[in-house]
Amino acid sequence: MNERTDGKKASRRLWLWIALGCIAVSTIGSYLVQSSCGSVQIRQLKLVVKSGYEINGQMYIPRKASAKNKLPMIVLQHGSQHNLQMQDMNMVELSRRGFVVIATDAYGHGFSTPRSKVAPQDNFSNMISVVDYAISNLDFIDTGKIGIAGHSMGAAITTTTLKYYVEQAARTQEKNKIAATLEFGYDPEYSPYTFDGIADPVIADVDWGVVAGKYDEFFFRQKDVGNDPAKILQSKAALDFIHQVDPSATGPVKNGEYYKGPVNGKEHIRVFYQNPETHPQNVFSTRSSASAIDFFYRSLGVPAGFGKIESADQVWQWKQFLTCLGLAGILLFLYPFAMWIIESVPFFSELKAEKVPPAAPALKTARQKATYWIDWLLGMAVPAALAMPVMHYWIGKQSFAPTTVTRWFGEGSVNEIAGWSIAAALCLLALFFAAFAVSGKQSGTTTENWGVKTSGKRLWKSLLLAALTFSVAYLMVFVADFFFSTDYRIWLIAMKTFDVADFLFFIAYVPAFVLFYLVNSLMVNGGNRVEGMPDWLVTLLSCLANVGGILVLLAIQYGGYMRTGQYAFNAMRTINLFPFVVQVPVATIITRKYFKATGDIYLGSITVGMLYTMMLVTQVAVNTSILY
């Protein structure tokens, strides 16, 4: 018995060291990739602009940049519900090619000023402030070669910025400060601008490109091609865009072809890239990365002192792999760290169970088997069935993007996801007790099988240890950010630093997600676990139950598009479900480990609920804040 116990301790220590090793490799490795092994300097940017608005950003500055060797600059903007790190792909690839790159949090996102403190007319003005700041204060940029680019909402900010400078130049007859504009996942101005007091339409005297996803959920819908984004290149609007520089061009517009012609006496280009990807893939795509590289090389030239690097030569995927490794390391860290504390600190020692609660009796009768599998199927279907009604219709009130907020609950997306989590948890709990009433008592199942029995003292210690584990995990994130300017993420799933406002949101939202994972653990460990079923099969079935319904919903959404060119559900809400395809099964595995060690559902569920809550509140739009 002692040898077995010592073996388990040794195994947990090994996994703890493996987790820490993954985190260390991730932190150092991702820094080396994003800094091009030190040849690019990464600086934090904090601007306070008119009316006291704050803009948070990062600058990627090639070390060859100087007052004597001025380099082109590109300002990047992320899309709605995200933050500046979602431009990792472009920050890494463009800076390693010699471009000075600045990426910022939009107002209402990340660490920039919340939207409730920004006047409506200024919501999309942050990029203008950054461009003006750079021109006035950075002596190492070539002010004649300034590019701007953004994705989705960030592309809307990009076009707002372009329009501002085009109008400014038209009224003053001065040179337009913007040389090149690239939009990802957003319709450009297809026709020339019209301004009050200026008689003729004004064509933007810039190089202008568009990256359109063939399966974009939101944009590139024109009536003359059946509102199908896959056919945007065949539309009159796309041809009108090309006609701004080349009136002789005929349709359909050719994918990736550079059309050129004179504007204000200088040759400019228009290009439409269409890549086979969805809207969120625009920022996680080798094709879109190549489009950006080719476009800015074509419009701004090869930066002085740098050789041309082909667009197919990309390394940003390595940074994503490494930051994903760090995220995996954090998740691996939770359980062995908690067990190390339990075994090393007498105060927490009572959290370790002497034995795991017995599984429910084996399924013997047809009634018991039918109840088990019906409950399993309903447990899979109910959360998915509730997703759109709760998020889009009830809380979201059919808004385009989540905006239903209060002062304390100030994040629209989290309000919808938290509401869905509570609704799903309550329905799953009702299913659990219904199954128990139908066949559980008959089979001999008791509450002893569920892992819910505890004491106030033990529950308090579980809460303290969960908070300690959460704090140490996030301490590593802050260390990575402070010393290496990196965090832990993969595409839409991110673990990044937080501020006081985020922590207040964490306090507001954490009960909803802890409730969900408590009920989820009860379903897994108290419902799915029966005598005679191998442990691996219990875990597998539980993971499938937790993710199967969401996968079906997403299959309906995107499978329907492939057939009809239209989406069945609100796209913003289905995109918000993507992270749960990974996060909920991972949580299932983690809480299973905790359950087998502690004999109850509390410590693992609270720990995961805390971690996932902070990951969520730091990754979405901030509509308002209790601080303001």
DRENMI-816660 format. One line per field, with one value per residue (C-alpha): residue in one letter; y, z, x. Coordinates in nm, 2 decimals, decimal comma. Layout:
REM residues N
residuo	(a;...)
py	(Y;...)
pz	(Z;...)
px	(X;...)
END
This chain:
REM residues 628
residuo	(m;n;e;r;t;d;g;k;k;a;s;r;r;l;w;l;w;i;a;l;g;c;i;a;v;s;t;i;g;s;y;l;v;q;s;s;c;g;s;v;q;i;r;q;l;k;l;v;v;k;s;g;y;e;i;n;g;q;m;y;i;p;r;k;a;s;a;k;n;k;l;p;m;i;v;l;q;h;g;s;q;h;n;l;q;m;q;d;m;n;m;v;e;l;s;r;r;g;f;v;v;i;a;t;d;a;y;g;h;g;f;s;t;p;r;s;k;v;a;p;q;d;n;f;s;n;m;i;s;v;v;d;y;a;i;s;n;l;d;f;i;d;t;g;k;i;g;i;a;g;h;s;m;g;a;a;i;t;t;t;t;l;k;y;y;v;e;q;a;a;r;t;q;e;k;n;k;i;a;a;t;l;e;f;g;y;d;p;e;y;s;p;y;t;f;d;g;i;a;d;p;v;i;a;d;v;d;w;g;v;v;a;g;k;y;d;e;f;f;f;r;q;k;d;v;g;n;d;p;a;k;i;l;q;s;k;a;a;l;d;f;i;h;q;v;d;p;s;a;t;g;p;v;k;n;g;e;y;y;k;g;p;v;n;g;k;e;h;i;r;v;f;y;q;n;p;e;t;h;p;q;n;v;f;s;t;r;s;s;a;s;a;i;d;f;f;y;r;s;l;g;v;p;a;g;f;g;k;i;e;s;a;d;q;v;w;q;w;k;q;f;l;t;c;l;g;l;a;g;i;l;l;f;l;y;p;f;a;m;w;i;i;e;s;v;p;f;f;s;e;l;k;a;e;k;v;p;p;a;a;p;a;l;k;t;a;r;q;k;a;t;y;w;i;d;w;l;l;g;m;a;v;p;a;a;l;a;m;p;v;m;h;y;w;i;g;k;q;s;f;a;p;t;t;v;t;r;w;f;g;e;g;s;v;n;e;i;a;g;w;s;i;a;a;a;l;c;l;l;a;l;f;f;a;a;f;a;v;s;g;k;q;s;g;t;t;t;e;n;w;g;v;k;t;s;g;k;r;l;w;k;s;l;l;l;a;a;l;t;f;s;v;a;y;l;m;v;f;v;a;d;f;f;f;s;t;d;y;r;i;w;l;i;a;m;k;t;f;d;v;a;d;f;l;f;f;i;a;y;v;p;a;f;v;l;f;y;l;v;n;s;l;m;v;n;g;g;n;r;v;e;g;m;p;d;w;l;v;t;l;l;s;c;l;a;n;v;g;g;i;l;v;l;l;a;i;q;y;g;g;y;m;r;t;g;q;y;a;f;n;a;m;r;t;i;n;l;f;p;f;v;v;q;v;p;v;a;t;i;i;t;r;k;y;f;k;a;t;g;d;i;y;l;g;s;i;t;v;g;m;l;y;t;m;m;l;v;t;q;v;a;v;n;t;s;i;l;y)
py	(0,00;0,24;0,15;0,23;0,56;0,65;0,56;0,79;1,08;1,03;1,03;1,35;1,52;1,41;1,56;1,88;1,92;1,83;2,11;2,36;2,25;2,31;2,66;2,75;2,63;2,80;3,14;3,15;2,99;3,22;3,52;3,41;3,36;3,69;3,88;3,70;3,58;3,93;4,12;4,28;4,48;4,45;4,76;4,83;5,13;5,34;5,64;5,89;6,09;6,34;6,33;6,11;5,80;5,53;5,31;5,00;4,86;4,68;4,79;4,55;4,75;4,59;4,68;4,81;5,10;5,43;5,80;5,73;5,41;5,48;5,19;5,15;5,13;4,92;4,97;4,67;4,63;4,32;4,23;4,25;4,04;4,01;4,20;4,30;3,96;3,83;4,00;3,78;3,64;3,97;4,12;3,84;3,80;4,17;4,28;4,00;4,14;4,48;4,67;4,86;4,72;4,86;4,67;4,81;4,72;4,89;5,09;4,86;4,58;4,46;4,74;5,03;5,26;5,08;5,19;5,34;5,61;5,68;5,91;5,72;5,92;5,83;5,45;5,39;5,67;5,49;5,40;5,77;5,86;5,59;5,71;6,07;5,98;5,77;6,04;6,30;6,09;5,80;5,93;5,58;5,54;5,64;5,87;5,83;5,46;5,41;5,11;5,02;4,69;4,53;4,23;4,25;4,54;4,62;4,65;4,89;5,10;5,08;5,21;5,48;5,58;5,58;5,79;6,05;6,09;6,09;6,37;6,56;6,55;6,64;6,95;7,07;6,95;6,80;6,45;6,16;6,02;5,66;5,48;5,14;4,98;4,61;4,48;4,13;4,01;4,33;4,50;4,80;5,12;4,99;5,33;5,66;5,87;6,17;6,45;6,76;7,07;6,87;6,86;6,55;6,20;6,13;5,81;5,71;5,77;5,46;5,10;4,91;4,54;4,31;3,96;3,79;3,45;3,24;3,12;3,45;3,45;3,82;4,02;4,01;3,96;4,13;4,09;4,04;3,72;3,58;3,72;3,45;3,55;3,27;3,47;3,82;3,83;3,80;4,09;4,44;4,58;4,40;4,53;4,88;4,86;4,76;5,04;5,30;5,25;5,06;5,15;4,92;4,60;4,35;4,10;3,87;4,01;3,78;3,64;3,79;3,99;4,34;4,60;4,93;5,28;5,65;5,84;6,20;6,15;5,85;5,48;5,29;4,93;4,75;4,38;4,13;3,81;3,54;3,25;2,93;3,01;3,14;3,48;3,39;3,20;3,52;3,57;3,21;3,12;3,08;3,20;3,52;3,58;3,53;3,78;4,04;3,99;4,01;4,32;4,52;4,42;4,54;4,86;4,97;4,79;4,59;4,78;4,93;4,69;4,38;4,12;3,99;3,69;3,49;3,50;3,12;3,14;3,18;3,12;3,26;2,90;2,82;3,10;2,97;2,62;2,74;2,95;2,66;2,44;2,70;2,68;2,30;2,33;2,55;2,30;2,01;2,21;2,24;1,89;1,79;2,13;2,10;1,74;1,86;2,12;1,87;1,63;1,89;2,13;1,98;2,24;2,10;1,73;1,64;1,72;1,39;1,11;0,78;0,61;0,71;0,70;0,38;0,38;0,34;-0,02;-0,19;-0,15;-0,48;-0,42;-0,29;0,00;0,10;0,08;0,28;0,54;0,57;0,62;0,84;1,06;1,06;1,16;1,44;1,56;1,60;1,76;2,00;2,25;2,28;2,32;2,60;2,79;3,00;3,06;3,18;3,37;3,52;3,55;3,58;3,77;3,89;4,02;3,92;4,19;4,15;4,13;4,08;4,41;4,34;4,47;4,63;4,83;4,52;4,27;4,48;4,22;4,14;3,81;3,68;3,77;3,55;3,26;3,28;3,28;2,98;2,81;2,86;2,75;2,44;2,35;2,37;2,16;1,90;1,89;1,83;1,55;1,39;1,38;1,26;0,97;0,89;0,89;0,66;0,39;0,51;0,41;0,08;-0,01;0,08;0,41;0,64;0,99;0,83;0,76;1,12;1,28;1,56;1,49;1,74;1,97;2,34;2,33;2,10;2,31;2,62;2,45;2,35;2,71;2,83;2,57;2,64;3,01;2,93;2,72;2,98;3,25;3,06;2,97;3,33;3,45;3,26;3,44;3,78;3,67;3,57;3,90;4,12;3,96;3,81;4,00;3,68;3,49;3,15;3,09;2,91;3,09;3,18;3,03;3,26;3,30;3,66;3,91;4,10;4,43;4,55;4,58;4,23;4,10;4,26;4,10;3,77;3,81;3,89;3,60;3,32;3,18;3,10;2,90;2,72;2,61;2,48;2,27;2,15;2,01;1,88;1,69;1,56;1,43;1,27;1,12;1,06;0,97;0,83;0,62;0,28;-0,05;-0,26;0,03;0,10;0,44;0,54;0,47;0,68;0,97;0,92;0,90;1,21;1,41;1,31;1,40;1,74;1,83;1,62;1,86;2,16;1,98;1,89;2,25;2,37;2,10;2,22;2,58;2,52;2,22;2,42;2,70;2,46;2,36;2,69;2,98;3,08;3,02;2,86;3,04;3,38;3,36;3,56;3,31;3,00;3,14;3,20;2,83;2,73;2,74;2,51;2,23;2,21;2,36;2,15;1,81;1,93;2,03;1,69;1,52;1,75;1,73;1,35;1,35;1,57;1,36;1,04;1,21;1,41;1,19;1,49;1,72;2,05;2,12;2,04;2,22;2,53;2,54;2,50;2,74;3,01;2,96;2,95;3,25;3,47;3,34;3,45;3,79;3,90;3,79;3,98;4,33;4,55;4,75;4,91;4,87;4,91;5,13;5,40)
pz	(0,00;0,09;-0,22;-0,43;-0,25;-0,29;-0,66;-0,70;-0,53;-0,75;-1,06;-0,95;-0,88;-1,23;-1,39;-1,19;-1,32;-1,68;-1,64;-1,52;-1,80;-2,06;-1,92;-1,92;-2,28;-2,39;-2,23;-2,35;-2,69;-2,78;-2,68;-2,92;-3,20;-3,16;-3,12;-3,41;-3,17;-3,03;-3,35;-3,28;-2,97;-2,80;-2,61;-2,42;-2,54;-2,30;-2,46;-2,29;-2,56;-2,57;-2,30;-2,09;-2,31;-2,25;-2,53;-2,45;-2,71;-2,81;-3,05;-3,24;-3,35;-3,56;-3,40;-3,73;-3,71;-3,64;-3,73;-4,00;-4,12;-4,11;-4,16;-4,28;-4,01;-3,99;-3,73;-3,66;-3,50;-3,36;-3,40;-3,16;-2,83;-2,84;-2,77;-2,94;-2,91;-3,17;-3,42;-3,32;-3,67;-3,84;-3,56;-3,59;-3,96;-4,05;-3,79;-3,88;-4,23;-4,11;-4,06;-3,74;-3,61;-3,35;-3,23;-2,97;-2,77;-2,91;-2,68;-2,47;-2,51;-2,32;-2,11;-2,31;-2,19;-2,16;-2,41;-2,14;-2,10;-2,47;-2,66;-2,94;-3,21;-3,07;-3,04;-3,36;-3,32;-3,14;-3,46;-3,56;-3,22;-3,26;-3,62;-3,51;-3,20;-3,41;-3,67;-3,40;-3,17;-3,35;-3,54;-3,67;-3,90;-4,26;-4,24;-4,62;-4,57;-4,31;-4,34;-4,14;-4,11;-3,90;-3,87;-3,85;-3,61;-3,64;-4,01;-3,95;-3,73;-4,02;-4,27;-4,03;-4,00;-4,37;-4,43;-4,17;-4,34;-4,69;-4,59;-4,41;-4,72;-4,95;-4,75;-4,69;-5,02;-4,81;-4,86;-4,72;-4,41;-4,50;-4,78;-4,76;-4,61;-4,56;-4,43;-4,30;-4,28;-4,35;-4,65;-4,78;-4,92;-5,26;-5,41;-5,38;-5,07;-5,07;-4,82;-4,74;-4,91;-5,16;-5,50;-5,65;-5,51;-5,36;-5,44;-5,16;-5,28;-5,11;-5,19;-5,07;-5,02;-4,88;-4,73;-4,75;-4,61;-4,85;-4,56;-4,37;-4,12;-4,12;-4,43;-4,81;-4,87;-5,19;-5,32;-5,68;-5,59;-5,36;-5,04;-5,06;-4,94;-5,15;-5,46;-5,35;-5,64;-5,89;-5,74;-5,88;-5,55;-5,58;-5,94;-5,82;-5,57;-5,85;-6,08;-5,83;-5,99;-6,31;-6,48;-6,77;-6,56;-6,63;-6,39;-6,21;-6,00;-6,00;-5,67;-5,55;-5,87;-5,83;-6,03;-6,07;-6,20;-6,12;-5,83;-5,78;-6,03;-5,86;-5,93;-5,67;-5,64;-5,54;-5,46;-5,33;-5,17;-5,11;-4,89;-4,81;-4,44;-4,19;-4,03;-3,72;-3,93;-4,09;-3,80;-3,78;-4,13;-4,34;-4,65;-4,49;-4,34;-4,69;-4,83;-4,57;-4,64;-5,02;-4,99;-4,77;-4,96;-5,28;-5,13;-4,88;-5,04;-4,87;-4,56;-4,59;-4,46;-4,49;-4,76;-4,89;-4,71;-4,92;-4,79;-4,76;-4,51;-4,18;-3,82;-3,63;-3,61;-3,38;-3,15;-3,14;-3,08;-2,80;-2,63;-2,66;-2,49;-2,20;-2,18;-2,17;-1,90;-1,68;-1,71;-1,64;-1,34;-1,15;-1,02;-0,92;-0,76;-0,55;-0,45;-0,35;-0,12;0,03;0,10;0,22;0,42;0,72;0,71;0,38;0,45;0,53;0,16;0,05;0,06;0,23;-0,04;-0,35;-0,31;-0,46;-0,81;-0,87;-0,89;-1,23;-1,48;-1,47;-1,58;-1,92;-1,73;-1,57;-1,90;-2,08;-1,81;-1,81;-2,19;-2,22;-1,94;-2,12;-2,45;-2,29;-2,10;-2,44;-2,61;-2,35;-2,32;-2,70;-2,73;-2,48;-2,63;-2,89;-2,70;-2,39;-2,55;-2,86;-2,79;-2,41;-2,29;-2,62;-2,73;-3,09;-3,10;-3,37;-3,10;-2,72;-2,56;-2,27;-1,96;-1,62;-1,43;-1,23;-1,51;-1,77;-2,04;-2,29;-2,41;-2,06;-1,95;-2,23;-2,16;-1,78;-1,83;-2,06;-1,80;-1,52;-1,74;-1,85;-1,50;-1,36;-1,64;-1,61;-1,23;-1,30;-1,54;-1,28;-1,01;-1,26;-1,36;-1,00;-0,93;-1,22;-1,17;-0,92;-0,60;-0,75;-0,84;-0,50;-0,58;-0,29;-0,23;-0,11;-0,48;-0,58;-0,39;-0,26;0,11;0,28;0,58;0,61;0,72;0,43;0,18;0,31;0,27;-0,08;-0,17;-0,02;-0,21;-0,53;-0,49;-0,41;-0,72;-0,93;-0,79;-0,86;-1,21;-1,29;-1,12;-1,39;-1,66;-1,51;-1,49;-1,86;-1,95;-1,75;-1,85;-2,19;-2,33;-2,39;-2,25;-2,31;-2,59;-2,90;-3,14;-2,96;-2,62;-2,41;-2,07;-2,02;-1,74;-1,58;-1,40;-1,12;-1,34;-1,47;-1,11;-1,02;-1,32;-1,20;-0,87;-1,04;-1,28;-1,10;-0,92;-1,25;-1,38;-1,06;-1,04;-1,40;-1,33;-0,99;-1,17;-1,45;-1,21;-1,03;-1,37;-1,46;-1,12;-0,97;-1,28;-1,55;-1,31;-1,26;-1,14;-1,41;-1,64;-1,70;-1,58;-1,93;-2,07;-1,80;-1,89;-2,26;-2,24;-2,02;-2,26;-2,55;-2,35;-2,27;-2,62;-2,85;-2,86;-2,93;-3,22;-3,36;-3,34;-3,52;-3,78;-3,85;-3,87;-4,11;-4,29;-4,37;-4,51;-4,74;-4,89;-4,89;-4,84;-4,53;-4,16;-3,94;-3,62;-3,51;-3,61;-3,31;-3,06;-3,25;-3,27;-2,90;-2,86;-3,03;-2,71;-2,52;-2,77;-2,60;-2,26;-2,13;-2,21;-2,06;-1,75;-1,74;-1,73;-1,47;-1,23;-1,27;-1,14;-0,85;-0,76;-0,74;-0,51;-0,29;-0,30;-0,37;-0,65;-0,50;-0,52;-0,89;-1,00;-0,80;-0,94;-1,30;-1,26;-1,13;-1,41;-1,69;-1,55;-1,56;-1,90;-2,03;-1,87;-2,00;-2,36;-2,45;-2,49;-2,19;-2,23;-1,89;-1,55;-1,19;-1,16;-1,38)
px	(0,00;0,28;0,47;0,16;0,11;0,48;0,45;0,15;0,34;0,64;0,42;0,24;0,58;0,70;0,39;0,43;0,79;0,67;0,40;0,66;0,89;0,62;0,55;0,92;0,98;0,66;0,76;1,11;1,04;0,75;0,95;1,23;0,99;0,80;1,13;1,30;1,56;1,61;1,63;1,29;1,24;0,90;0,78;0,46;0,26;0,04;-0,12;-0,35;-0,54;-0,82;-1,08;-0,85;-0,90;-0,64;-0,50;-0,30;-0,07;0,25;0,52;0,74;1,04;1,32;1,65;1,78;1,52;1,68;1,66;1,91;1,73;1,36;1,14;0,78;0,52;0,20;-0,07;-0,29;-0,63;-0,80;-1,17;-1,46;-1,45;-1,07;-0,75;-0,43;-0,27;-0,52;-0,29;0,00;0,02;0,07;0,28;0,53;0,55;0,56;0,81;1,05;1,05;1,15;0,83;0,77;0,44;0,20;-0,10;-0,35;-0,65;-0,96;-1,17;-1,38;-1,13;-0,82;-0,67;-0,80;-1,08;-1,42;-1,69;-1,90;-1,64;-1,59;-1,82;-2,00;-1,84;-1,50;-1,54;-1,34;-1,09;-0,81;-0,61;-0,61;-0,46;-0,19;-0,10;-0,08;0,13;0,37;0,42;0,49;0,71;0,88;1,18;1,26;0,95;0,92;0,61;0,56;0,51;0,24;0,01;-0,30;-0,48;-0,75;-0,98;-1,36;-1,44;-1,07;-1,12;-1,41;-1,17;-0,92;-1,17;-1,28;-0,92;-0,86;-1,17;-1,06;-0,72;-0,86;-1,10;-0,83;-0,61;-0,90;-0,98;-0,63;-0,48;-0,20;-0,06;-0,26;-0,08;-0,19;-0,01;-0,17;-0,48;-0,56;-0,89;-0,95;-1,31;-1,49;-1,65;-1,44;-1,59;-1,68;-1,74;-1,55;-1,61;-1,84;-1,79;-2,00;-1,87;-1,66;-1,83;-1,67;-1,65;-1,30;-1,11;-0,88;-0,52;-0,38;-0,30;-0,60;-0,65;-0,93;-0,89;-1,23;-1,31;-1,50;-1,72;-1,73;-2,02;-2,09;-1,97;-1,93;-2,30;-2,43;-2,78;-2,67;-2,49;-2,75;-2,59;-2,34;-1,99;-1,84;-1,95;-1,83;-1,57;-1,86;-2,05;-2,09;-1,96;-1,62;-1,59;-1,67;-1,39;-1,15;-1,29;-1,16;-0,82;-0,89;-1,22;-1,14;-1,14;-1,41;-1,57;-1,55;-1,27;-0,97;-0,86;-0,53;-0,48;-0,33;-0,53;-0,36;-0,42;-0,36;-0,52;-0,41;-0,13;0,02;-0,03;-0,22;-0,35;-0,66;-0,67;-0,92;-0,80;-1,05;-0,93;-1,12;-1,18;-1,43;-1,44;-1,23;-0,98;-0,87;-0,63;-0,52;-0,43;-0,12;-0,31;-0,42;-0,08;0,07;-0,19;-0,08;0,29;0,25;0,03;0,25;0,56;0,39;0,25;0,53;0,83;1,10;1,22;1,57;1,84;1,63;1,61;1,28;1,14;0,89;0,54;0,53;0,82;0,62;0,70;0,40;0,26;0,56;0,46;0,10;0,23;0,46;0,19;-0,05;0,22;0,22;-0,16;-0,14;0,13;-0,09;-0,38;-0,14;0,00;-0,33;-0,38;-0,03;0,03;-0,29;-0,19;0,16;0,00;-0,24;0,05;0,29;0,08;-0,10;-0,38;-0,50;-0,43;-0,79;-0,89;-0,73;-0,98;-0,89;-1,10;-1,30;-1,68;-1,81;-1,95;-2,32;-2,43;-2,39;-2,66;-2,86;-3,22;-3,34;-3,50;-3,17;-2,98;-3,24;-3,25;-2,87;-2,84;-3,14;-3,00;-2,66;-2,81;-3,02;-2,72;-2,55;-2,84;-2,98;-2,69;-2,66;-3,04;-3,03;-2,74;-2,92;-3,24;-3,06;-2,77;-2,91;-3,28;-3,33;-3,02;-2,89;-3,23;-3,14;-2,86;-2,59;-2,32;-2,36;-2,44;-2,68;-2,50;-2,53;-2,28;-2,16;-2,21;-2,04;-1,94;-2,21;-2,06;-1,99;-2,35;-2,48;-2,24;-2,29;-2,66;-2,64;-2,41;-2,66;-2,96;-2,77;-2,65;-3,01;-3,15;-2,88;-2,93;-3,30;-3,22;-2,98;-3,24;-3,51;-3,29;-3,22;-3,60;-3,67;-3,41;-3,15;-3,32;-3,43;-3,07;-2,94;-2,77;-2,73;-2,60;-2,28;-2,20;-2,21;-1,92;-2,13;-2,10;-1,87;-1,84;-1,83;-1,46;-1,36;-1,55;-1,37;-1,04;-1,13;-1,21;-0,88;-0,67;-0,85;-0,78;-0,41;-0,38;-0,55;-0,32;0,00;-0,11;-0,18;0,14;0,32;0,12;0,22;0,58;0,57;0,41;0,64;0,97;0,89;0,59;0,40;0,11;-0,05;-0,31;-0,42;-0,64;-0,96;-0,86;-0,63;-0,49;-0,36;-0,29;-0,58;-0,63;-0,85;-1,16;-1,11;-1,08;-1,41;-1,57;-1,42;-1,59;-1,92;-1,91;-1,73;-2,03;-2,21;-1,91;-1,83;-2,20;-2,18;-1,86;-2,00;-2,31;-2,09;-1,87;-2,18;-2,31;-1,97;-1,87;-2,21;-2,41;-2,18;-1,97;-2,11;-1,96;-1,79;-1,73;-1,36;-1,23;-1,12;-1,46;-1,63;-1,40;-1,45;-1,83;-1,83;-1,62;-1,85;-2,16;-2,00;-1,91;-2,13;-2,43;-2,21;-2,04;-2,38;-2,49;-2,18;-2,22;-2,57;-2,44;-2,16;-2,30;-2,61;-2,39;-2,21;-2,55;-2,73;-2,48;-2,68;-2,63;-2,90;-2,80;-2,66;-2,29;-2,15;-2,29;-2,18;-1,83;-1,84;-1,90;-1,57;-1,35;-1,59;-1,53;-1,18;-1,23;-1,52;-1,37;-1,04;-1,23;-1,39;-1,05;-0,92;-1,22;-1,21;-0,85;-0,94;-1,25;-1,04;-0,80;-1,04;-1,35;-1,57;-1,67;-1,57;-1,19;-1,16;-1,48;-1,40;-1,04;-1,15;-1,44;-1,20;-0,95;-1,20;-1,39;-1,07;-0,98;-1,32;-1,35;-1,01;-1,08;-1,41;-1,54;-1,59;-1,91;-1,91;-1,73;-1,81;-1,50;-1,65)
END
